[in-house]
Amino acid sequence: MALPAMQQVRCMSRGDEYQPSQRKRKRRHGFLARKKTKGGRKILARRLKKKREFLTH
């Protein structure tokens, strides 16, 4: 008899990872978060150059 945690899981369900939260979304991908870092400013510049309607969340 094996422990349940030690048995192989064959049918792992996927697709329930995204649990939306406005606060997390804006803190990670928002305009102020982009402005704070060098890489974020590069993203903003790239999107401005492409004339994107929305730069960030």
Biopython code that builds the backbone (N, CA, C, O; Angstrom):
import numpy as np
from Bio.PDB.StructureBuilder import StructureBuilder

atoms = [
    (1, "MET", "N", (0.849, -1.182, 0.000)),
    (1, "MET", "CA", (0.000, 0.000, 0.000)),
    (1, "MET", "C", (0.896, 1.246, 0.000)),
    (1, "MET", "O", (1.721, 1.431, 0.894)),
    (2, "ALA", "N", (0.718, 2.084, -1.005)),
    (2, "ALA", "CA", (1.524, 3.306, -1.121)),
    (2, "ALA", "C", (0.757, 4.504, -0.569)),
    (2, "ALA", "O", (-0.473, 4.526, -0.555)),
    (3, "LEU", "N", (1.503, 5.476, -0.124)),
    (3, "LEU", "CA", (0.877, 6.709, 0.351)),
    (3, "LEU", "C", (0.327, 7.497, -0.842)),
    (3, "LEU", "O", (0.929, 7.481, -1.915)),
    (4, "PRO", "N", (-0.787, 8.175, -0.673)),
    (4, "PRO", "CA", (-1.374, 8.921, -1.799)),
    (4, "PRO", "C", (-0.414, 9.945, -2.414)),
    (4, "PRO", "O", (-0.437, 10.160, -3.626)),
    (5, "ALA", "N", (0.418, 10.569, -1.600)),
    (5, "ALA", "CA", (1.349, 11.578, -2.113)),
    (5, "ALA", "C", (2.455, 10.951, -2.952)),
    (5, "ALA", "O", (3.076, 11.634, -3.768)),
    (6, "MET", "N", (2.707, 9.665, -2.761)),
    (6, "MET", "CA", (3.792, 9.002, -3.466)),
    (6, "MET", "C", (3.332, 8.384, -4.787)),
    (6, "MET", "O", (4.162, 8.002, -5.611)),
    (7, "GLN", "N", (2.022, 8.285, -4.995)),
    (7, "GLN", "CA", (1.515, 7.671, -6.211)),
    (7, "GLN", "C", (1.616, 8.641, -7.387)),
    (7, "GLN", "O", (1.578, 9.860, -7.217)),
    (8, "GLN", "N", (1.744, 8.072, -8.575)),
    (8, "GLN", "CA", (1.825, 8.892, -9.775)),
    (8, "GLN", "C", (0.450, 9.464, -10.110)),
    (8, "GLN", "O", (-0.560, 8.763, -10.048)),
    (9, "VAL", "N", (0.428, 10.722, -10.457)),
    (9, "VAL", "CA", (-0.829, 11.360, -10.851)),
    (9, "VAL", "C", (-0.879, 11.367, -12.368)),
    (9, "VAL", "O", (-0.013, 11.949, -13.020)),
    (10, "ARG", "N", (-1.886, 10.724, -12.926)),
    (10, "ARG", "CA", (-1.974, 10.603, -14.375)),
    (10, "ARG", "C", (-2.810, 11.706, -15.013)),
    (10, "ARG", "O", (-2.452, 12.222, -16.072)),
    (11, "CYS", "N", (-3.897, 12.063, -14.389)),
    (11, "CYS", "CA", (-4.826, 13.023, -14.991)),
    (11, "CYS", "C", (-4.840, 14.319, -14.188)),
    (11, "CYS", "O", (-5.801, 14.614, -13.477)),
    (12, "MET", "N", (-3.775, 15.075, -14.311)),
    (12, "MET", "CA", (-3.693, 16.347, -13.593)),
    (12, "MET", "C", (-4.515, 17.386, -14.347)),
    (12, "MET", "O", (-4.285, 17.615, -15.535)),
    (13, "SER", "N", (-5.459, 18.007, -13.677)),
    (13, "SER", "CA", (-6.257, 19.023, -14.354)),
    (13, "SER", "C", (-5.469, 20.323, -14.411)),
    (13, "SER", "O", (-4.766, 20.675, -13.464)),
    (14, "ARG", "N", (-5.591, 21.029, -15.518)),
    (14, "ARG", "CA", (-4.863, 22.285, -15.728)),
    (14, "ARG", "C", (-5.863, 23.373, -16.101)),
    (14, "ARG", "O", (-7.023, 23.102, -16.415)),
    (15, "GLY", "N", (-5.380, 24.603, -16.058)),
    (15, "GLY", "CA", (-6.202, 25.693, -16.541)),
    (15, "GLY", "C", (-6.857, 26.518, -15.456)),
    (15, "GLY", "O", (-7.603, 27.448, -15.764)),
    (16, "ASP", "N", (-6.602, 26.206, -14.189)),
    (16, "ASP", "CA", (-7.231, 26.978, -13.118)),
    (16, "ASP", "C", (-6.206, 27.867, -12.411)),
    (16, "ASP", "O", (-6.408, 28.251, -11.259)),
    (17, "GLU", "N", (-5.101, 28.198, -13.103)),
    (17, "GLU", "CA", (-4.032, 28.970, -12.472)),
    (17, "GLU", "C", (-4.394, 30.444, -12.333)),
    (17, "GLU", "O", (-3.992, 31.088, -11.364)),
    (18, "TYR", "N", (-5.144, 30.987, -13.284)),
    (18, "TYR", "CA", (-5.423, 32.424, -13.303)),
    (18, "TYR", "C", (-6.587, 32.766, -12.389)),
    (18, "TYR", "O", (-7.735, 32.415, -12.658)),
    (19, "GLN", "N", (-6.269, 33.455, -11.307)),
    (19, "GLN", "CA", (-7.292, 33.934, -10.376)),
    (19, "GLN", "C", (-7.225, 35.457, -10.408)),
    (19, "GLN", "O", (-6.396, 36.048, -9.716)),
    (20, "PRO", "N", (-8.085, 36.106, -11.199)),
    (20, "PRO", "CA", (-7.942, 37.535, -11.432)),
    (20, "PRO", "C", (-8.014, 38.401, -10.185)),
    (20, "PRO", "O", (-8.837, 38.172, -9.298)),
    (21, "SER", "N", (-7.147, 39.392, -10.133)),
    (21, "SER", "CA", (-7.146, 40.368, -9.054)),
    (21, "SER", "C", (-6.659, 41.692, -9.639)),
    (21, "SER", "O", (-5.540, 41.772, -10.146)),
    (22, "GLN", "N", (-7.491, 42.727, -9.571)),
    (22, "GLN", "CA", (-7.136, 44.041, -10.116)),
    (22, "GLN", "C", (-5.873, 44.579, -9.451)),
    (22, "GLN", "O", (-5.006, 45.139, -10.121)),
    (23, "ARG", "N", (-5.771, 44.413, -8.154)),
    (23, "ARG", "CA", (-4.630, 44.955, -7.408)),
    (23, "ARG", "C", (-3.321, 44.335, -7.888)),
    (23, "ARG", "O", (-2.359, 45.049, -8.173)),
    (24, "LYS", "N", (-3.285, 42.993, -7.978)),
    (24, "LYS", "CA", (-2.066, 42.311, -8.424)),
    (24, "LYS", "C", (-1.736, 42.674, -9.867)),
    (24, "LYS", "O", (-0.572, 42.885, -10.208)),
    (25, "ARG", "N", (-2.753, 42.747, -10.708)),
    (25, "ARG", "CA", (-2.549, 43.045, -12.124)),
    (25, "ARG", "C", (-1.911, 44.422, -12.293)),
    (25, "ARG", "O", (-0.948, 44.579, -13.043)),
    (26, "LYS", "N", (-2.456, 45.424, -11.588)),
    (26, "LYS", "CA", (-1.931, 46.780, -11.718)),
    (26, "LYS", "C", (-0.553, 46.913, -11.071)),
    (26, "LYS", "O", (0.299, 47.646, -11.573)),
    (27, "ARG", "N", (-0.331, 46.211, -9.968)),
    (27, "ARG", "CA", (0.976, 46.304, -9.306)),
    (27, "ARG", "C", (2.072, 45.635, -10.116)),
    (27, "ARG", "O", (3.222, 46.073, -10.074)),
    (28, "ARG", "N", (1.743, 44.596, -10.844)),
    (28, "ARG", "CA", (2.759, 43.888, -11.626)),
    (28, "ARG", "C", (2.925, 44.445, -13.026)),
    (28, "ARG", "O", (4.040, 44.521, -13.541)),
    (29, "HIS", "N", (1.808, 44.839, -13.649)),
    (29, "HIS", "CA", (1.852, 45.217, -15.063)),
    (29, "HIS", "C", (1.396, 46.639, -15.320)),
    (29, "HIS", "O", (1.270, 47.045, -16.475)),
    (30, "GLY", "N", (1.147, 47.405, -14.268)),
    (30, "GLY", "CA", (0.630, 48.757, -14.423)),
    (30, "GLY", "C", (1.683, 49.770, -14.851)),
    (30, "GLY", "O", (2.875, 49.470, -14.921)),
    (31, "PHE", "N", (1.209, 50.977, -15.135)),
    (31, "PHE", "CA", (2.075, 52.044, -15.634)),
    (31, "PHE", "C", (3.172, 52.400, -14.637)),
    (31, "PHE", "O", (4.335, 52.533, -15.019)),
    (32, "LEU", "N", (2.819, 52.552, -13.379)),
    (32, "LEU", "CA", (3.813, 52.940, -12.367)),
    (32, "LEU", "C", (4.864, 51.848, -12.179)),
    (32, "LEU", "O", (6.043, 52.142, -11.982)),
    (33, "ALA", "N", (4.433, 50.590, -12.242)),
    (33, "ALA", "CA", (5.375, 49.470, -12.127)),
    (33, "ALA", "C", (6.343, 49.481, -13.307)),
    (33, "ALA", "O", (7.529, 49.191, -13.144)),
    (34, "ARG", "N", (5.838, 49.815, -14.496)),
    (34, "ARG", "CA", (6.700, 49.878, -15.687)),
    (34, "ARG", "C", (7.689, 51.037, -15.582)),
    (34, "ARG", "O", (8.844, 50.905, -15.988)),
    (35, "LYS", "N", (7.246, 52.164, -15.042)),
    (35, "LYS", "CA", (8.101, 53.345, -14.941)),
    (35, "LYS", "C", (9.253, 53.142, -13.957)),
    (35, "LYS", "O", (10.308, 53.760, -14.103)),
    (36, "LYS", "N", (9.058, 52.286, -12.963)),
    (36, "LYS", "CA", (10.043, 52.115, -11.893)),
    (36, "LYS", "C", (11.324, 51.422, -12.337)),
    (36, "LYS", "O", (12.396, 51.698, -11.798)),
    (37, "THR", "N", (11.223, 50.527, -13.310)),
    (37, "THR", "CA", (12.393, 49.734, -13.680)),
    (37, "THR", "C", (12.891, 50.088, -15.073)),
    (37, "THR", "O", (12.153, 50.612, -15.907)),
    (38, "LYS", "N", (14.148, 49.792, -15.295)),
    (38, "LYS", "CA", (14.767, 50.054, -16.595)),
    (38, "LYS", "C", (14.059, 49.249, -17.696)),
    (38, "LYS", "O", (13.742, 49.772, -18.764)),
    (39, "GLY", "N", (13.824, 47.975, -17.405)),
    (39, "GLY", "CA", (13.144, 47.109, -18.370)),
    (39, "GLY", "C", (11.721, 47.563, -18.644)),
    (39, "GLY", "O", (11.239, 47.484, -19.774)),
    (40, "GLY", "N", (11.056, 48.038, -17.605)),
    (40, "GLY", "CA", (9.689, 48.534, -17.759)),
    (40, "GLY", "C", (9.635, 49.761, -18.648)),
    (40, "GLY", "O", (8.727, 49.913, -19.464)),
    (41, "ARG", "N", (10.622, 50.639, -18.480)),
    (41, "ARG", "CA", (10.685, 51.839, -19.324)),
    (41, "ARG", "C", (10.950, 51.465, -20.781)),
    (41, "ARG", "O", (10.474, 52.135, -21.697)),
    (42, "LYS", "N", (11.709, 50.392, -20.987)),
    (42, "LYS", "CA", (11.942, 49.904, -22.352)),
    (42, "LYS", "C", (10.635, 49.422, -22.978)),
    (42, "LYS", "O", (10.364, 49.687, -24.149)),
    (43, "ILE", "N", (9.831, 48.713, -22.191)),
    (43, "ILE", "CA", (8.536, 48.217, -22.664)),
    (43, "ILE", "C", (7.646, 49.392, -23.062)),
    (43, "ILE", "O", (7.024, 49.378, -24.124)),
    (44, "LEU", "N", (7.592, 50.416, -22.193)),
    (44, "LEU", "CA", (6.769, 51.591, -22.484)),
    (44, "LEU", "C", (7.240, 52.279, -23.766)),
    (44, "LEU", "O", (6.425, 52.672, -24.601)),
    (45, "ALA", "N", (8.549, 52.421, -23.915)),
    (45, "ALA", "CA", (9.096, 53.071, -25.109)),
    (45, "ALA", "C", (8.739, 52.285, -26.365)),
    (45, "ALA", "O", (8.378, 52.866, -27.389)),
    (46, "ARG", "N", (8.843, 50.954, -26.278)),
    (46, "ARG", "CA", (8.526, 50.094, -27.414)),
    (46, "ARG", "C", (7.060, 50.240, -27.808)),
    (46, "ARG", "O", (6.729, 50.310, -28.991)),
    (47, "ARG", "N", (6.187, 50.285, -26.803)),
    (47, "ARG", "CA", (4.752, 50.390, -27.076)),
    (47, "ARG", "C", (4.384, 51.782, -27.594)),
    (47, "ARG", "O", (3.486, 51.921, -28.425)),
    (48, "LEU", "N", (5.081, 52.813, -27.101)),
    (48, "LEU", "CA", (4.866, 54.168, -27.627)),
    (48, "LEU", "C", (5.279, 54.244, -29.093)),
    (48, "LEU", "O", (4.592, 54.847, -29.919)),
    (49, "LYS", "N", (6.404, 53.627, -29.395)),
    (49, "LYS", "CA", (6.926, 53.632, -30.756)),
    (49, "LYS", "C", (5.949, 52.963, -31.731)),
    (49, "LYS", "O", (5.806, 53.397, -32.874)),
    (50, "LYS", "N", (5.288, 51.915, -31.269)),
    (50, "LYS", "CA", (4.304, 51.212, -32.099)),
    (50, "LYS", "C", (2.957, 51.925, -32.132)),
    (50, "LYS", "O", (2.042, 51.510, -32.844)),
    (51, "LYS", "N", (2.842, 53.016, -31.346)),
    (51, "LYS", "CA", (1.597, 53.783, -31.237)),
    (51, "LYS", "C", (0.434, 52.942, -30.703)),
    (51, "LYS", "O", (-0.685, 53.003, -31.211)),
    (52, "ARG", "N", (0.730, 52.165, -29.673)),
    (52, "ARG", "CA", (-0.307, 51.357, -29.025)),
    (52, "ARG", "C", (-1.319, 52.260, -28.338)),
    (52, "ARG", "O", (-0.953, 53.273, -27.742)),
    (53, "GLU", "N", (-2.585, 51.893, -28.423)),
    (53, "GLU", "CA", (-3.627, 52.680, -27.753)),
    (53, "GLU", "C", (-3.478, 52.565, -26.243)),
    (53, "GLU", "O", (-3.638, 53.550, -25.522)),
    (54, "PHE", "N", (-3.169, 51.356, -25.763)),
    (54, "PHE", "CA", (-2.999, 51.119, -24.329)),
    (54, "PHE", "C", (-1.554, 50.717, -24.070)),
    (54, "PHE", "O", (-1.074, 49.720, -24.609)),
    (55, "LEU", "N", (-0.865, 51.493, -23.245)),
    (55, "LEU", "CA", (0.531, 51.175, -22.934)),
    (55, "LEU", "C", (0.619, 50.086, -21.879)),
    (55, "LEU", "O", (1.439, 49.173, -21.980)),
    (56, "THR", "N", (-0.236, 50.190, -20.860)),
    (56, "THR", "CA", (-0.204, 49.228, -19.754)),
    (56, "THR", "C", (-1.615, 49.021, -19.245)),
    (56, "THR", "O", (-2.577, 49.554, -19.797)),
    (57, "HIS", "N", (-1.726, 48.229, -18.171)),
    (57, "HIS", "CA", (-3.021, 47.996, -17.528)),
    (57, "HIS", "C", (-3.387, 49.177, -16.677)),
    (57, "HIS", "O", (-4.445, 49.181, -16.048)),
]
sb = StructureBuilder()
sb.init_structure("model")
sb.init_model(0)
sb.init_chain("A")
sb.init_seg("    ")
for serial, (resi, resn, name, xyz) in enumerate(atoms, 1):
    if name == "N":
        sb.init_residue(resn, " ", resi, " ")
    sb.init_atom(name, np.array(xyz, "f"), 0.0, 1.0, " ", f" {name:<3s}", serial, name[0])
structure = sb.get_structure()
